[in-house]
Amino acid sequence: MEKTVIGRFDKADFPALHLNDIAIKIDTGAYTSSIHCENIREENDLLLCTFLDEEHPLYNGKEFSFKDYDIVFVRSSNGIIQKRYQVESTIKIFNKVYKISLSLSSRQEMRFPVLIGRKFLTKKFIVDTQLTDVSFNLKQNENKNPIQE
């Protein structure tokens, strides 16, 4: 399988969550991918949380509910192990839709609402840290240049 070159950050769609053009940070130091949520709780056999992204007023504060979820233990870069909820979703990047596992985390201090880790990147992408918004720019150019007959 040929690998696609991705930059250090980009924007992606999450079709299953109905989120578009969400800023993502590519982090080869992280194994798992995560999405910034708060008020994460279990109620009536559902996992509920609130998505946080100040750059997107339409999505900031959007409530999600998940029927299927797991509990995982994630070790942070400083060695602390955290219990987190993990959900399965989809991500659309470079005009392809992939399955992705996302742990739900409170990332108030982080600039990007989504972190993409090695588990997702492996066998699909090569990271070039000099590049940014490669997939998003490709998407924008495709929208500007419709196919002409």
Backbone as CSV, one residue per row, in Angstrom:
resi,resn,N_x,N_y,N_z,CA_x,CA_y,CA_z,C_x,C_y,C_z
1,MET,0.851,-1.189,0.000,0.000,0.000,0.000,0.890,1.244,0.000
2,GLU,0.644,2.143,-0.919,1.415,3.377,-0.996,0.965,4.335,0.102
3,LYS,1.934,4.978,0.742,1.632,5.889,1.845,1.502,7.317,1.329
4,THR,0.588,8.058,1.942,0.340,9.457,1.615,1.148,10.332,2.559
5,VAL,1.700,11.422,2.029,2.460,12.356,2.865,1.479,13.335,3.525
6,ILE,1.601,13.432,4.848,0.752,14.331,5.631,1.665,15.273,6.412
7,GLY,1.189,16.468,6.681,1.980,17.445,7.430,1.769,17.332,8.922
8,ARG,2.320,18.291,9.667,2.250,18.226,11.132,0.874,18.585,11.683
9,PHE,0.095,19.313,10.920,-1.313,19.494,11.268,-2.120,19.677,10.004
10,ASP,-3.434,19.495,10.117,-4.317,19.512,8.947,-5.737,19.760,9.439
11,LYS,-6.687,19.599,8.539,-8.105,19.646,8.896,-8.761,18.427,8.279
12,ALA,-9.670,17.818,9.033,-10.330,16.600,8.575,-11.807,16.660,8.912
13,ASP,-12.573,15.812,8.242,-13.990,15.650,8.534,-14.164,14.370,9.347
14,PHE,-15.166,14.358,10.192,-15.531,13.178,10.960,-16.990,12.878,10.643
15,PRO,-17.226,12.141,9.526,-18.603,11.945,9.021,-19.569,11.352,10.041
16,ALA,-19.140,10.360,10.803,-20.039,9.717,11.767,-20.451,10.671,12.886
17,LEU,-19.625,11.685,13.131,-19.919,12.671,14.184,-20.520,13.960,13.619
18,HIS,-20.636,14.028,12.290,-21.171,15.214,11.597,-20.341,16.459,11.909
19,LEU,-19.016,16.296,11.861,-18.079,17.408,12.073,-17.257,17.592,10.803
20,ASN,-17.120,18.824,10.348,-16.343,19.111,9.140,-15.251,20.134,9.416
21,ASP,-14.125,19.949,8.710,-12.992,20.888,8.763,-12.495,21.133,10.191
22,ILE,-12.292,20.047,10.913,-11.811,20.111,12.292,-10.285,20.054,12.282
23,ALA,-9.661,20.957,13.020,-8.201,21.006,13.100,-7.686,19.754,13.810
24,ILE,-6.692,19.097,13.182,-6.074,17.913,13.766,-4.571,18.127,13.858
25,LYS,-3.987,17.614,14.922,-2.537,17.662,15.084,-2.016,16.242,14.912
26,ILE,-1.016,16.090,14.070,-0.389,14.797,13.848,0.698,14.642,14.902
27,ASP,0.600,13.579,15.697,1.537,13.397,16.801,2.109,11.983,16.774
28,THR,3.300,11.842,16.190,3.927,10.524,16.109,4.426,10.051,17.475
29,GLY,4.432,10.926,18.449,4.814,10.538,19.803,3.666,9.907,20.572
30,ALA,2.447,10.096,20.087,1.261,9.521,20.735,0.884,8.230,20.014
31,TYR,0.519,7.213,20.759,0.087,5.971,20.128,-1.378,6.085,19.692
32,THR,-2.237,6.553,20.590,-3.669,6.625,20.290,-4.059,8.020,19.805
33,SER,-5.224,8.099,19.203,-5.800,9.372,18.769,-6.835,9.786,19.807
34,SER,-7.031,11.099,19.948,-7.996,11.564,20.938,-8.755,12.774,20.420
35,ILE,-9.928,12.982,21.001,-10.785,14.111,20.651,-11.119,14.855,21.942
36,HIS,-11.149,16.164,21.841,-11.340,17.031,22.995,-12.817,17.117,23.378
37,CYS,-13.141,16.563,24.527,-14.505,16.599,25.056,-14.453,16.930,26.532
38,GLU,-15.579,17.359,27.049,-15.701,17.541,28.498,-17.048,17.006,28.930
39,ASN,-17.272,17.009,30.227,-18.513,16.497,30.789,-18.781,15.075,30.290
40,ILE,-17.744,14.242,30.330,-17.822,12.857,29.861,-18.458,12.029,30.975
41,ARG,-19.558,11.337,30.647,-20.275,10.587,31.674,-21.074,9.438,31.072
42,GLU,-21.347,8.455,31.897,-22.201,7.331,31.507,-23.589,7.559,32.092
43,GLU,-24.604,7.447,31.227,-25.999,7.574,31.671,-26.862,6.635,30.860
44,ASN,-27.654,5.823,31.537,-28.614,4.927,30.881,-27.983,4.121,29.746
45,ASP,-26.873,3.474,30.025,-26.150,2.643,29.046,-25.625,3.417,27.846
46,LEU,-25.481,4.728,27.978,-24.898,5.562,26.920,-23.707,6.317,27.497
47,LEU,-22.748,6.587,26.628,-21.636,7.466,26.985,-21.951,8.824,26.387
48,LEU,-21.978,9.859,27.208,-22.304,11.207,26.767,-21.095,12.114,26.970
49,CYS,-20.928,13.077,26.074,-19.856,14.058,26.232,-20.178,15.292,25.402
50,THR,-19.449,16.361,25.668,-19.613,17.633,24.968,-18.329,17.938,24.213
51,PHE,-18.439,18.146,22.897,-17.283,18.454,22.049,-16.888,19.907,22.250
52,LEU,-15.566,20.156,22.304,-15.071,21.517,22.480,-14.174,21.917,21.323
53,ASP,-14.523,22.990,20.647,-13.683,23.550,19.590,-14.122,24.991,19.373
54,GLU,-13.423,25.924,19.998,-13.804,27.339,19.932,-13.750,27.908,18.522
55,GLU,-12.959,27.307,17.629,-12.879,27.793,16.251,-14.145,27.484,15.451
56,HIS,-14.986,26.582,15.958,-16.197,26.186,15.243,-17.431,26.425,16.109
57,PRO,-18.002,27.624,16.061,-19.171,27.907,16.899,-20.338,26.941,16.660
58,LEU,-20.448,26.404,15.432,-21.529,25.451,15.153,-21.342,24.149,15.923
59,TYR,-20.098,23.781,16.202,-19.801,22.502,16.841,-19.429,22.638,18.303
60,ASN,-18.937,23.797,18.711,-18.491,23.974,20.087,-19.668,23.764,21.038
61,GLY,-19.521,22.823,21.939,-20.606,22.518,22.869,-21.566,21.468,22.363
62,LYS,-21.295,20.895,21.193,-22.175,19.867,20.623,-22.128,18.600,21.475
63,GLU,-23.302,18.074,21.783,-23.413,16.857,22.594,-23.312,15.618,21.712
64,PHE,-22.536,14.657,22.180,-22.433,13.358,21.504,-22.930,12.288,22.458
65,SER,-23.499,11.224,21.875,-23.825,10.044,22.671,-23.352,8.813,21.907
66,PHE,-22.799,7.866,22.642,-22.268,6.647,22.054,-22.849,5.441,22.781
67,LYS,-23.356,4.500,21.997,-23.853,3.252,22.570,-22.711,2.284,22.833
68,ASP,-21.770,2.238,21.889,-20.638,1.325,21.992,-19.392,2.115,22.359
69,TYR,-18.742,1.703,23.415,-17.514,2.354,23.853,-16.737,1.398,24.742
70,ASP,-15.481,1.695,24.905,-14.601,0.900,25.750,-13.930,1.816,26.758
71,ILE,-13.365,1.219,27.775,-12.520,1.943,28.721,-11.089,1.489,28.463
72,VAL,-10.192,2.449,28.257,-8.786,2.143,27.991,-7.921,2.915,28.982
73,PHE,-6.680,2.476,29.095,-5.718,3.169,29.953,-4.625,3.718,29.058
74,VAL,-4.411,5.031,29.118,-3.482,5.727,28.227,-2.367,6.337,29.072
75,ARG,-1.121,6.092,28.636,0.030,6.673,29.336,0.408,7.972,28.636
76,SER,0.427,9.061,29.371,0.783,10.359,28.806,2.298,10.466,28.653
77,SER,2.749,11.521,27.984,4.180,11.710,27.747,4.967,11.879,29.048
78,ASN,4.289,12.295,30.119,4.986,12.435,31.405,4.885,11.169,32.260
79,GLY,4.354,10.082,31.668,4.319,8.786,32.340,3.086,8.503,33.169
80,ILE,2.193,9.460,33.284,0.977,9.273,34.075,-0.031,8.455,33.269
81,ILE,-0.621,7.434,33.909,-1.620,6.598,33.251,-3.002,7.142,33.589
82,GLN,-3.811,7.360,32.528,-5.173,7.871,32.710,-6.183,6.850,32.197
83,LYS,-7.286,6.749,32.894,-8.420,5.953,32.415,-9.225,6.848,31.475
84,ARG,-9.488,6.353,30.270,-10.275,7.131,29.307,-11.310,6.250,28.625
85,TYR,-12.329,6.897,28.134,-13.303,6.212,27.297,-12.801,6.280,25.858
86,GLN,-13.073,5.213,25.100,-12.673,5.171,23.699,-13.877,4.794,22.850
87,VAL,-14.029,5.491,21.717,-15.131,5.229,20.797,-14.571,4.968,19.403
88,GLU,-15.352,4.275,18.605,-14.995,4.041,17.208,-15.750,5.057,16.363
89,SER,-15.088,5.623,15.383,-15.714,6.613,14.516,-15.096,6.520,13.129
90,THR,-15.294,7.570,12.336,-14.699,7.655,11.008,-14.052,9.021,10.832
91,ILE,-13.007,9.041,10.003,-12.327,10.287,9.664,-12.187,10.333,8.148
92,LYS,-12.452,11.492,7.576,-12.271,11.680,6.136,-11.104,12.641,5.940
93,ILE,-10.063,12.109,5.298,-8.859,12.874,5.037,-8.308,12.417,3.698
94,PHE,-7.786,13.343,2.907,-7.315,13.048,1.549,-8.421,12.361,0.739
95,ASN,-9.654,12.812,0.966,-10.828,12.347,0.238,-11.112,10.856,0.422
96,LYS,-10.611,10.265,1.504,-10.887,8.869,1.836,-11.440,8.811,3.248
97,VAL,-12.333,7.870,3.471,-12.904,7.681,4.802,-12.252,6.447,5.434
98,TYR,-11.761,6.636,6.655,-11.109,5.569,7.407,-11.822,5.383,8.737
99,LYS,-11.742,4.180,9.285,-12.179,3.953,10.664,-11.089,4.491,11.576
100,ILE,-11.503,5.025,12.721,-10.535,5.542,13.699,-11.070,5.329,15.114
101,SER,-10.175,4.949,16.007,-10.501,4.871,17.434,-10.087,6.186,18.072
102,LEU,-10.985,6.772,18.834,-10.715,8.056,19.487,-10.940,7.924,20.982
103,SER,-9.935,8.293,21.758,-10.164,8.366,23.197,-10.717,9.762,23.483
104,LEU,-11.598,9.831,24.452,-12.208,11.103,24.824,-11.371,11.706,25.943
105,SER,-10.892,12.912,25.708,-10.053,13.539,26.728,-10.353,15.017,26.828
106,SER,-10.108,15.531,27.995,-10.260,16.961,28.225,-8.937,17.612,27.843
107,ARG,-8.931,18.353,26.744,-7.700,18.943,26.211,-7.798,20.470,26.245
108,GLN,-8.242,21.056,27.377,-8.436,22.499,27.472,-7.185,23.295,27.114
109,GLU,-6.034,22.776,27.501,-4.791,23.515,27.287,-4.213,23.298,25.890
110,MET,-4.870,22.480,25.080,-4.327,22.133,23.772,-4.902,23.030,22.680
111,ARG,-4.079,23.303,21.672,-4.485,24.167,20.570,-5.391,23.445,19.574
112,PHE,-5.245,22.130,19.469,-5.998,21.354,18.493,-7.020,20.462,19.192
113,PRO,-8.263,20.421,18.690,-9.288,19.607,19.340,-9.133,18.107,19.086
114,VAL,-8.313,17.734,18.084,-8.101,16.315,17.790,-6.612,16.052,17.627
115,LEU,-6.162,14.984,18.242,-4.777,14.535,18.142,-4.797,13.193,17.406
116,ILE,-3.988,13.058,16.367,-3.922,11.814,15.590,-2.606,11.115,15.909
117,GLY,-2.708,9.891,16.436,-1.533,9.148,16.871,-1.093,8.072,15.883
118,ARG,-0.022,7.377,16.271,0.614,6.370,15.409,-0.301,5.208,15.048
119,LYS,-1.173,4.812,15.946,-2.051,3.671,15.672,-2.847,3.914,14.383
120,PHE,-3.302,5.144,14.178,-4.034,5.482,12.952,-3.087,5.716,11.775
121,LEU,-1.973,6.378,12.009,-1.060,6.775,10.931,-0.324,5.604,10.280
122,THR,-0.003,4.575,11.070,0.822,3.464,10.602,0.231,2.798,9.364
123,LYS,1.079,2.572,8.397,0.775,1.906,7.124,-0.074,2.753,6.178
124,LYS,-0.416,3.983,6.576,-1.217,4.852,5.712,-0.485,6.133,5.328
125,PHE,0.277,6.698,6.279,0.837,8.033,6.085,2.315,8.098,6.446
126,ILE,2.999,9.032,5.793,4.349,9.445,6.156,4.227,10.907,6.557
127,VAL,4.820,11.284,7.692,4.695,12.643,8.202,5.895,13.479,7.764
128,ASP,5.597,14.612,7.114,6.614,15.606,6.766,6.310,16.838,7.612
129,THR,7.146,17.096,8.606,6.866,18.166,9.567,6.964,19.565,8.968
130,GLN,7.488,19.689,7.759,7.540,21.002,7.110,6.202,21.374,6.481
131,LEU,5.313,20.395,6.312,4.037,20.634,5.630,2.900,20.848,6.621
132,THR,1.885,21.608,6.164,0.667,21.811,6.950,-0.533,21.832,6.017
133,ASP,-1.668,21.392,6.507,-2.956,21.450,5.801,-2.926,20.842,4.402
134,VAL,-2.180,19.772,4.202,-2.056,19.154,2.873,-3.415,18.643,2.386
135,SER,-4.099,17.860,3.203,-5.402,17.313,2.819,-6.442,18.425,2.654
136,PHE,-6.456,19.364,3.589,-7.427,20.455,3.540,-7.240,21.306,2.282
137,ASN,-5.981,21.627,1.937,-5.720,22.409,0.729,-6.132,21.653,-0.529
138,LEU,-5.911,20.355,-0.544,-6.349,19.520,-1.665,-7.868,19.578,-1.808
139,LYS,-8.560,19.484,-0.688,-10.027,19.555,-0.675,-10.507,20.919,-1.185
140,GLN,-9.863,21.998,-0.730,-10.236,23.347,-1.160,-10.036,23.511,-2.661
141,ASN,-8.919,23.007,-3.186,-8.636,23.113,-4.621,-9.624,22.305,-5.439
142,GLU,-10.037,21.132,-4.956,-11.031,20.338,-5.666,-12.372,21.058,-5.727
143,ASN,-12.711,21.775,-4.659,-13.969,22.520,-4.635,-13.920,23.746,-5.550
144,LYS,-12.728,24.314,-5.751,-12.588,25.491,-6.615,-12.612,25.111,-8.090
145,ASN,-12.087,23.944,-8.408,-11.955,23.514,-9.801,-12.885,22.347,-10.108
146,PRO,-14.168,22.619,-10.292,-15.072,21.522,-10.620,-14.712,20.920,-11.978
147,ILE,-15.061,19.673,-12.154,-14.779,18.990,-13.433,-15.560,19.681,-14.544
148,GLN,-14.839,19.982,-15.598,-15.473,20.656,-16.735,-15.591,19.673,-17.897
149,GLU,-16.669,19.816,-18.647,-16.886,18.919,-19.785,-16.234,19.470,-21.039
